Amino acid sequence: MNDAYDISLGHEEDIPGILVLQEANLAERGGGLAVRQTADWYRHAILEKSIVVGRHDGKVVGYVLGTSLAAKAHVMIVQTMLRNFPPPPDCYLYGPVCVAETERGKGLAGALFEVLRTNMATRPAMTFIRADNIPSLRAHRKMGMSELGAFVTEDVAYIALCYSG
């Protein structure tokens, strides 16, 4: 599987592809992404070495972020999750993970997560997924994440998950 993809830390030239993939997967378009980030936000993530990108034939087909709690402190969903489930020391926020529809079910999300975990050493991670996004919940359980519980933001139910490092 990994032979089909070039997986590494993100680069500046990945940003246009990341933005296209993000737009196609936003909740308002029927996808699983709850928050839209800007090109500048992704540029900062690249400088922090907190984004891993998967490419196939030179095209961005997936990405995952591992950011500090402070980097997403302004996001209401994150604030609600952390109020309900206080993070362990040295925790980072995992996600979002986004995989092109053509690449789903091929193990790319797990491969992206493995590279991110390697970069983050043994630090614990937390994330959230819409409660109705069953394929994503299933994939994250396969990656070794465990459920912390449910919470609601703006009448939408989410499941908080953690990875202990």
C-alpha positions in Angstrom: 0.0 0.0 0.0 2.7 2.5 1.0 4.4 2.0 -2.4 1.4 3.6 -4.1 1.8 6.8 -2.1 4.5 9.4 -1.3 3.9 10.2 2.4 5.9 12.9 4.1 5.6 16.1 6.1 3.7 18.8 4.1 5.4 21.3 1.9 4.3 24.8 0.7 3.5 23.4 -2.8 1.0 21.0 -1.2 -1.3 23.8 0.0 -3.4 24.2 -3.2 -4.1 20.5 -3.2 -4.9 20.5 0.5 -7.4 23.3 0.0 -9.1 21.5 -2.9 -9.4 18.3 -0.9 -10.6 20.2 2.2 -13.4 21.9 0.2 -14.6 18.7 -1.3 -14.9 17.1 2.2 -16.5 19.9 4.3 -19.7 19.0 6.1 -21.7 21.6 4.1 -20.8 19.5 1.0 -21.7 16.2 2.7 -18.2 15.4 3.9 -16.9 14.8 7.4 -14.8 17.9 7.9 -16.4 20.3 10.5 -13.9 23.2 10.2 -12.6 25.1 7.2 -9.0 26.3 7.6 -7.2 29.0 5.5 -4.1 28.7 3.3 -2.2 30.7 5.9 -3.3 28.3 8.7 -1.9 25.4 6.6 1.2 27.3 5.9 1.8 27.7 9.6 1.1 24.0 10.2 3.8 23.2 7.5 6.3 25.5 9.3 5.5 23.7 12.6 6.0 20.3 10.9 2.5 19.3 12.1 0.9 18.1 8.8 1.6 14.9 7.0 0.5 14.7 3.3 -0.1 11.7 1.1 0.4 12.1 -2.6 -0.3 9.8 -5.6 1.2 10.6 -8.9 2.1 14.1 -7.6 -1.4 14.9 -6.5 -2.5 15.5 -2.9 -4.9 12.6 -2.0 -4.8 12.8 1.8 -3.5 14.7 4.8 -3.6 14.6 8.6 -2.7 17.2 11.2 -1.3 16.9 14.6 -1.5 20.4 16.2 -1.0 21.9 19.6 -4.1 22.6 21.8 -3.3 26.3 21.5 -3.4 26.2 17.6 -7.1 25.3 17.7 -8.2 27.0 20.9 -10.4 29.3 18.9 -12.5 26.4 17.5 -15.7 26.0 19.4 -15.9 22.2 18.8 -12.4 21.8 20.3 -13.3 24.0 23.3 -16.4 21.9 24.0 -14.5 18.6 23.7 -11.7 19.7 26.0 -14.2 21.0 28.6 -15.9 17.6 28.6 -12.7 15.5 28.4 -9.7 17.3 29.9 -6.5 16.4 27.9 -3.6 14.5 29.4 -0.2 16.3 29.7 1.7 17.0 26.4 -1.4 16.1 24.4 -1.8 17.2 20.8 -4.9 17.4 18.7 -5.1 14.7 16.0 -6.9 15.8 12.9 -8.5 16.4 10.8 -7.6 13.5 8.6 -8.9 13.9 5.0 -8.6 11.3 2.3 -9.8 11.7 -1.3 -12.9 9.6 -2.1 -10.9 7.7 -4.7 -8.4 6.5 -2.1 -10.7 5.5 0.7 -10.6 2.0 2.0 -7.0 1.5 0.8 -5.3 2.1 4.2 -4.1 5.7 3.4 -5.6 7.2 6.6 -3.8 4.6 8.7 -0.5 5.2 6.9 -0.8 8.9 7.3 -1.4 8.4 11.1 1.6 6.1 11.4 3.9 8.8 9.9 2.3 11.5 12.2 2.7 9.2 15.3 6.4 8.8 14.4 6.9 12.5 14.2 5.0 13.1 17.5 7.0 10.3 19.3 4.9 8.9 22.2 2.7 11.9 22.9 -1.0 11.3 23.5 -3.6 12.6 21.0 -7.2 13.5 21.1 -9.7 14.1 18.3 -13.4 14.2 17.6 -15.6 12.7 14.8 -19.3 13.4 14.0 -21.3 10.6 15.7 -23.0 9.8 12.3 -19.6 9.3 10.5 -19.5 5.6 11.0 -16.8 4.8 8.4 -14.4 7.3 10.1 -15.2 6.0 13.6 -14.5 2.5 12.4 -11.2 3.5 10.7 -10.0 5.3 13.9 -10.8 2.3 16.1 -8.7 0.2 13.7 -5.9 2.7 14.3 -6.0 2.0 18.0 -8.0 5.0 19.2 -10.5 4.6 22.0 -13.7 6.5 22.6 -13.8 8.9 25.5 -17.5 9.7 25.0 -20.0 11.8 23.3 -20.6 15.6 23.3 -22.8 18.0 21.4 -21.9 21.4 19.8 -24.5 23.4 17.9 -27.0 20.5 18.0 -24.5 18.1 16.3 -23.3 15.0 18.2 -19.6 14.1 18.2 -17.5 11.3 19.7 -14.2 12.3 21.4 -11.4 9.8 20.9 -7.9 9.4 22.2 -4.7 7.7 21.5 -2.3 7.1 24.4 0.9 7.3 22.4 
